[in-house]
């Protein structure tokens, strides 16, 4: 007979300690990210396999039929990667590459089968000047003569409209098809060089023009009033092309003055020309919403720090024209940059959804929930705190409930039994645009349950602030459990196009980590880099509207839960808790590479922008965010320390692996790069001036209060902390 075992308390404690220790170890072990990238339908993958078999067997007639079908259907999806860190391409990208690699005999078969219908589409699109139809033709029939001509027309059209990078996107695609590009020479090479010059890339234009000599000395062309042979010196050709660039149509669109979006520009890597000081204080606008009972804001920040390991403000200020725009826990405020006077706010009177209810019991419950959401919006809610502007409008996410929001209980009678239930969390929000010159008047609103000004966006949950570029908004939205990249007209909110990027494991309303981290695109060379905060990042060609690559990365096991368990274990051992994941889900693009520290992972990734290839990775090691890249030095910021890595080699850039902040100082927000120095806000009421290449703190700039997230323009320094928005420097 088995005897019962009596576990005494020491044994129970030991078992609990072991269990907690195992939980902490599990938190340290990343798992391979879930396969969130949408897969190409099995039927389409089978057709691709049949097409490859037909090409291998020289059955080109069969192959071109299959390839045409694959390119002309709307559906697309990713193919499986060969290894965990290999970039994943879509089926259509693979089909396009396969077509480009066909021998001349096969391409002739393709032209015979598809050329006639492509030519008819081209003639009709040219007749009515339908740019969308031309783009669709170039995507679906690029390997036909008509498709190549459509791409060339779109490239020249981009030049005429002052969009050289758009022109290059189409011309480069055409250059990858030598047999089809050859009849368009030398015009194709000259247009490409002119686009490079217009984009400010003189050396690249010289390299392009140097290839003209291969056409032979008999080929001649005119630039302006002068005739040149194809063998002409590229420098003379550059001078002649530069003389044609005086037309206003070729001038790139002027950038918005100031600091119009999170991290300053579309690549999320803006530097500053700051030349001021932290004295004097020009003005201060208090943020009164966060009024904790029984303690100061610093006490609350310390509480948040002990709970999470960091207490960085979630709101990032913008400077647009003469206004400073800052989001507080209850409202968006517009402050006059010169005087510090609040000009307007949205919504007027603040977010009333955070106020208590009228009954005494309801008021108590609602007040508690309101306090929780105020703290969350102050320190955690990146989608709430980040905004963007195009100089005329400001764009923000509205209708964001707390990540831990629970609806009021509803009592129902089921089979004569009383059942208490709750409605599911609200799975939609709104993207709104406010007019800066009309005191925040609502220009348009999309999303919510009905879609409002854009019915196609009904039920959308926008994951973060949009990226603004050339009159368009690029925003990530979750709709029916799928993450889409949506492109909107900035003036109207009209949806121009969208792409399915990822299918997360669970809806956004059930994923606290992903909900608070948010997701917002970055842009360089017309490549949109779209983090999902769901275990993958996807790159999209913004011109051709096609997916370039997708990349999975390891994610932490059940991130939110294991992080809490690890911190509990560390506190039980008397170890100071630290942030174990980053607080910034956005990607920084610099020098053709993408730097990403996903909030759901424990790795810092460096990817090639064009291919998605993993260049290198590093453990996060208490990294809060990637601060900047100065030259080849990547500066990363931890809660109480700094480290740096060489962009090209991934090796440590400093003699010391980490530089500890002086005293008990902690990071108080995001700083900025100016020249060779990074200015880091710290909790000891100062800003630390750091020489990036040398890893030295060279100056302490004192303040009367602890700073927050910083923006610096000319002589002015703007700081937004949980306590106030302040301006420093000499006017």
N, C-alpha and C positions, 0 to 999 in steps of 0.2 A: 504494500500500500504506500502510495506516495505521500510523504509528509509535507505539509505546507511550510513554506519558507517565510520566516518573519524578517522583513527588511527593516532594519533600524534606520533612524534618520540620517546618520553619516553615510550609510550606503545609498540612500535615496539621493542625498546631496551629491555624492560622487557620480552616480548615474546621470543626474541632471547636468552636472558640469561636463561630463563626457559628451552628452547629447548636444549641449550648447557649443562645445568645442568643435564637434563634427559639423554643426550647422555653420559655424564660422569658416571652417575649411571649405565646405561646399560653396560658400559665398565667394571664396577666392578662385574657385574653378569655373572658368567660363565654359559655356557650351556653344556648340555651333549654332549660328542663328537659324531660326525657323525659315523654311523656304517660302518667304513672303513675296518673292517676285512672281508675277503671273506667268504661268507656263503656256507655251503655244499649244493649241488644241492637238490632240493625238493624231487626228486625221491630217492636219497640215504637216506635222512632223513626218508622217508616213509618205506624204506626197514629196516632201523634200528628199527623203531617202530614195524614192523612186526616180526622182530627177537626177540625183547623183549617179544612180545605177545606169540610167539611160545615157548620161554623158560619158561614163566610163566605158560603155559599150558602143559609143559613137552613134547612138540613136538620137540624133539631135532634134528631129521633128517631135519625138515624144517628150524630150526634155523641155523644149521651149513652151509647149502647151502647159506642162505642169508648172513651170516657173511663172508664166503669165498669170495663171490662176492664183498663185500664191501672192503675187504683188498687187493684184487688183482687188482682192477681198479686203474688207475693213479690219478683220481680226488680225491680231498679232500677239506675240508672247515670247518669253525667253526660252532659249535652249539650255540644256543642262551644261554646267561647267565641267571642265576636265579635272580640276582640283579645287579645294575650298577657296583659295585666294585668286583663282583665275577669273578675270572679268567675264561676265556673261553677256552674250549678244542676243538680239532678237532674231526671230526667224526671218523677218523681212530684210534685216541687215545682212544675214547670211545669204539670202537669195540674191541680193544686189551684188555682193562680193562674188558669188558664184557666176553670175552673168558676166561681170567684168573680166573674169578669168577665162571665159570661153574662147576657143580658137576662132579664127576668122570664118571658117566654114560654118560653125555653129551660130555665130552672130549673124551671118547672112540668112540662115534659116529663121532666126528670130525676127529679122527685118522683114522677111517675106511674110511671116505670119502676122506680126503685130504692127508693121510699119504703116499700112493703109489706115487702120482705125486710129492710130496715133496722129497721123497727118490730118485726118478730118477733125479731131479734137483740137489740134493746134490752130487750124484755120478758123474754126468757130470762136475759139478763145481770143485769137488776135483780132477778129472782126469786132467783137463786143468789148475788147480790152478787159477781159476777165482775168485778173491776176491770180485769183484762187484756182481757176481751172488750169492755168499754166503750171502752177505749183503742183497740182495733183498729177498733171500729165508728166512733169519731170520726175516725180517720185515713182510713178507706176511704170513709165515707159522710157526711162533714162537711156537704155541701151538701144533705142531706135534713133534714127536720124531726126525725126520730129521731136522726140523727147530731149535730145541734145540741144536742138535749136531753142526749145522752150527754156532750158536751163540757161542758155546764153542770153536770151531775151530778159530773163529775170535778173541775171547778173548786171546787165547794162541798165535795167530799170532801177536796181538798187543804187547804182552810181548816180543816176539822174536825180534820185530822191535824197541824195546826201547820206546814204547808208552804206559805207564802204565795206563794213564787215558782213552785211547781208549779201552784198555783191560777191564777196570772196567765198561765202559759203556755197553759192551756186556754181561759181566758176571753178572752184576746187573739185567739186563733184564731177564736173565735166572733164577736167584735166586727168582724172583717174581712168578715163576711157579713151586711150590714145587714138584708136581707129576712128572714133567719132569726133574727137577734138581736132584732128589734123585738117579737115576741110574748113574749119573755122579760123585757121591761122592766116596771118599774124594777129588778127583782131583779138583773138582770145588772150594771147600773151600780153598785148598792149592794155587790154581792159583790166587784166589781173594786176599788172604793174601799176596802173593808174589807181586801182582800188587800194593797193598797198601804200602808195604815196599819200593818198587822201586820208588813210588811217594813221599816217605819221610813221610808216615803216620803210624808211628810205633804203636801208640795207637789203631788206627782203625784196623790194622793187628792183634793186640792182641785180640780185640773184635771178629773178624771173627774167629780166631783159637779157641776161647773159646767155639764155637758152635760145634766143632768136637766131643766133648764128647757125644752128643746126638746120635751119630752113634753106640755107644756101644764099650766095651773093645775088642770085637772080631775083630773089623776092624783095620787092620794094613796097613802101607804104608812106603815107603822108601823115604828119602831125602838124595841125594848123596849116600854114602855108608852105611848109618845108617838106621835101621828100628825103627819105632815108633808105639805105639798104639794110637788110636784116643783119648784116655783119657790123653795123655801126657800133661805136663805143657806147656801152650802157650809160656812162655819165652824161654824154651828149643827149641821149634819149630821155634821161631823167630831167634834164634842164628843159627840153622841149615839152615833155608832159606836164611839168610843173607850170609852164606858161599857160596851159589850158585849164588850170584849176582856179581861175579867178571868179568863175561863175558862182553866185550865191547858192545855187542848187547843190554844189558839191561840198558846201560847208557842213560839217557835222553839227547835229543839234547841240545847242549850248547846254552844258550841265547845270543842274540846279545849284545855285549858290548856297554855301553853308554846309550843314551836316544833315542831309535829308532822309537818312535811313539808318537802321541799326548797323554799326561798324562802318558808317560813313559812305560807302559806295557799293555798287552791285557785286563787286568781288569780295566784299566784306574785309577789306584790308587797307582802308584809307589811312594815310598819314596826315599830319598837321603841320602848318607853318607857324606854330605858336612861338611867340617871341616876347611874352609878357612875364608876369609874376603873380604871386598869390596875394599881393597887396596893391591897392586897398580893396576892401569889400565894397563893390559898387551897389549891390542891392541883394535883398533876400526875400523870398516868398515862402512863408511857412506852409507846411503840409499838416493840417490839423487832424486828419481822419484817424490816425493811429494813436489812440489815447488809452494805453493799458492801465488798468486799475491796479494800484498798489506798487507802482514802479515806473521808472522812466523808460524812454525808448531804448536807451543803451542797455537797460536791464533786460528788456524784451529781446534785443539783438543777441545778448549773451545767452539767453534761454534758447533762442533759435540755433545759435552756434553750437551749444552743447548737445542739441538734439540732432543736428544735421552735419556739423563739422564746419559749416560756413554760414555767413549771414550777409550775402551780397544782395543789394537791392535789385529787384527784377525790372524796374522801369528805367528806360534809357532815354534821355532828352534828345530833342532835335533842335537844330537852328536852321530856320528857313526864312530867308530875307531878313526882315526886321523883327521876327518873332522867335521866341523860344517856346517849343511845344513839349509839354511834360504830362505824363499820365500818373495821377495819384490813385490811391485805392478806390476812390469813388467817382472820379471825373477826369476829363482831359482839360488842361488849362493852357491858354495862350498868353504869354507874357511878353510885353514890349522889351526888346533887347536893350534899348537905350536907357529906359527909365525904371524897368522892373515892375511896371504897373500891369496888373492882370487885365487883359483886354476882353476875354470871353472865356466861357467854359462849356463843356458838353459832357453829359446832359445838364441843362440848367437846374441848379439845385442839387446836383449829385445823383448817384445811383440809388434811387429809392428802394430798389429791390433788396438792399442791405439793411433797411430799417426794420425795427421790431414790429410785431403785430399788435393789435389793440388789446387783447385780453392779457391779464396778468401772467397767466401760465404761458400763453403763446409768446408774450414779450420776452419772458425768460429764456425760452427755448430759442427764439429767433435771435436774441441778443448774443447768445453763445455761438450760434452758427455764424452770425455776422462778424463777431470777433475773430473766429477761425478764418473766415474768408478774407478779412482785412489783412491778417498776418500772411496768409497765403499769397494774396496779390502783392504784398509788399516785398516778400523775399523769394517766392517760388514760381510765380505764374508768368513765365516768359511770353506766351501768346498775348496775355493781357498787357504786359509792360512795354512791348515793342510796337512801334508805329512807323509809318513811312509817309513821304510826301513827294509830289511832283512839282512843287513850287506854287501850284494853284489850289490843290486839294490836299487834305491829309486823310490817310486811310488807317482804320483801326478795326479790331475785332470787338463786337458788342454782343451782349447776351451770354457771357461766359459765366456759368455757375461754378461753384467750388468743385474741385476735383473729388472731394469727399461728400458732395451734396447728397442728401437723402430727402426725398419728397415727403410731404406730410402723410401720416397714416390714414388709411381709408377703411372704415368698418363696413363689412358686407355680411349678409345673412346667406349661408349656404347650407341647405338641408336642415334648416332651423338651428344652425350653429353660427355663432358670431365668429367671423374670420377677419383678422386685421392684415391688410396688405398695403403695399406702396406702389405707386406708379413708377414705371421705369424712368431713369434719368433722361433729361432732355438731350436728344442726340443731334441737335442742330444749334447754330448760332448765326450771327449776321456779320457781314463785312460792310462797313459804312464809309462813305466819303463825305467830308465836310469842307465847305468853301472857306478858305483862309481870309479872303477879303470881305466876306459877309458875316463875320463874327460867328463862324462855326455853323452856318446854315447847312442843313442836310441836303447834299446834292443828289445822292442816290443810296440805296440800300439793297443788298442782295443776300439770299440765304433764307434763314428762318424756315417755318413750316411751308409757306406758300411760294418761296422764291422771291417774293416782293417784286423788285424791278427787273428781275431775270428769272422767269419761271423754270428755266432749265436747271437752276441751282436750288430748287426746292429741297429742303431737308439736308442741305450741306452743312458740315461741321468744318469750319476753316481752322487749320492747324496752327497758323501763325500769320504774322503781318505779311503783306504782299511785297514782292520785289518790284520796283518801279523802273521801267526803262523805255524811253522813246515812245511815250504815250500808251504803253501797255502795262498791265499788272500781271505778274506771275505769282500765283498763290496755290498752295497745297490744300486740298479739301478732302475730307472723308465722306463718301456718299454710299449708302447701302453696304457698309463694311469694306469698301475699297478706297485706296488713296489715289487721287487723281491730281495731275498738274492741270490747273485751269488758267487760261489766258483771257483776260478781260480788257475791254476798252476802258482806259482810265477815266475818260470823261463821262461815260454813261453806265458803266458796270455791265455792259453787254458781253456775254460769253462768246469769244471768237472761236476757240477750239479747246479741247481737253484730251489728255492721254492717261490711260490707266498705268500706274507705276507699281503698285504693291497691294497685296491683300494681307493685312496684319492678322495675327492669331486671334485677337479679340477686339471688340469695338472700342473706340476711343473713350467712351464714357466708363468703361470698365478697366481702363489701363491708366492708373494714376501717374506713373512715371512718364508715359508718352504724352498724356494730356498736359502736364505742367511743363515738360521740355519744349513742346511745340515742334514745328518744322517749317523752315522758310528757305526758299531757293537762294543760290548765289549764281553769278553770271560772269563769264570771261570768254572772249572770242566766240560769242554767240552760242556757247555751251552752257546750258543750265544744269547746275549740280543740285540735286534734290535729295537732301536727307529725309528719311522717313521716321526716324526714332523708333523703328520697328525691326532693326536687324539688317538693314540694307540701305544703300545709297544708289541713286539712279541718275544718269546723265542724259540730257535731251538736247538735240540740235534745235534751237529755237527758230531757225529759219525754215528748215525742211520738215519740222514738226515730227521728227522721228527719234526713237530711243537709240542712243549710241552704245551704252553699256550699263550693266548693273553689277554691283559688288556686294556680296554678303560679308559679314564680319561676326566674330564670336560675341555673344551677349551673355550677361550675367544671369545665373539661374534665378528666375523670379525676383528681378532686381530690387523692387521696393522692400519685399519681405526679408531677403537675405542681408541687405544693407543694414536694416534695423537690428537683425540678429547679430551681425558682426559687431556693430557698435555696442550692443548690450554685453557681448562677451569681452570686448576691450575695456569697457567701464568696470566690469566685474574683476578684471585683472589689474585695475588701477592705471590703465593706459589711456592717455588723452585721445578722445575720438577724433577722427579725421574724415574729411570727405573722400569717398572712394571712387566716385565717378565725376565726370565733368558737369558743369552747369550750363554749358553752351552747346546746343545741338547744331548750330550752323556750321557751314564749311567755309574756310578761307582759301581763296585761289590766288596763287602767286607764281610767277615764272613758269607757267605751264604745269603746275602741280597743285593738288588739292590736299589741304590739311584738315583733318576731321577727328574730333574727339567725341564720339557718340556718347550720349548720357546713359545708354543702356548697355554699354560695353566697358571694358577696362583697358582698351588699347587706343593709342594715338596712331592714326593712319596717315600715310602719305601716298597719294595715288596720282598716276599720270592723268592729266585732264582729258586728253584726246582718246586714250585707250582704256582707262580705268585700271591699268596694271598696277599692282601693289609695288611701290618703290621701296618702302620700308615701314616698319611699325615698331612702337615702343610701348611697354606697359605704362599705364597712366601715372602710377606712383603719386597719388594725391594731386593730380593736375586738375585745377578748376577750369582753366580755359587757355587756349592758344592766344597769346597776347599780340604778337606781331612777327613779321619777318623783316630783318634789317640786313641787306646783303644776302649772305647765305646762312645767317643765324636765325634759328627759330626759337623765340622766347616763349616759354610756357610758365604759367603762374599757378602755384599751389597756395593753400590757405596761409601758410607762414613761410614759404620759401619760393625760390626761383630756380629754374634750370633752363638749359639751352642745348639745342642739337643742330648739327650742320645739315642744311637742307639737302645737299647732294649726297652726303655719305652716311647720314644718320648717326654719326659719331658725336660724342659730347663736344660742345663748342667751347667750353670753359675748362680750366684746370680742375676746378671743383665740380663734382656732379651736381651739387645743389648749393645755393647761397641762401642762408637763413636770414629772414628779416630781423632787424635789430630789436632787442628787448622783447617785449611781449606783443609786438605789432602783428596784426593780421591784415589780410587783404580786405579792403572796404568796397571794392567795386572794380570796374574796368577802366583802364587808363588809355593813353594814346601814345603814338610814336611821333616824334618830331626830330628830324635829322637822325643822328646816331643814338638818340636817347629815348627811353621809354619812361613815361611819367605815371607812376603807380600810386593810386590812392590807398592809404593805410589807416588803420584804426587809431593810431596814436596822434590823431589830429594833424596829419602831415601828408605831403605828397613826396614820394621818393623818386629822385632822378637817377635812372639806371643807365649806365653805358652798356648797350646791348652786346657789342662784340667782346668787350672785356669782362663782363659779368661783375661790375663794380657799382656800388651805390655811391654816387659822387656828390650828392647834395640832398639835404632835407629841407623841404619847403613847408614852413609851418602854417597852420590854419587855426582859427579859434574853435572850430567844430570838426568832427570827423567828416571827411568828404564821402562822396558816393561815386556813381558813374560819371565820367568826365567827358566833356567835349571842349576842344580848344580851337579857336579861329583867330588868326592875327594876334592882337594883344589881349583878347578876352578868353577867360576860362569859365566854363559853365559846369557846375556840379549839381547832381540830383542825388540826394541821400533820402532815407526814409523820413528825415526830419524837415528838409527844406530844399528848394531850388535856389542856388546862389550864383552870382556872377562876380568875378575877380579881375583885377588888372587895371590898366590905364586906358581910357578911351582914346 
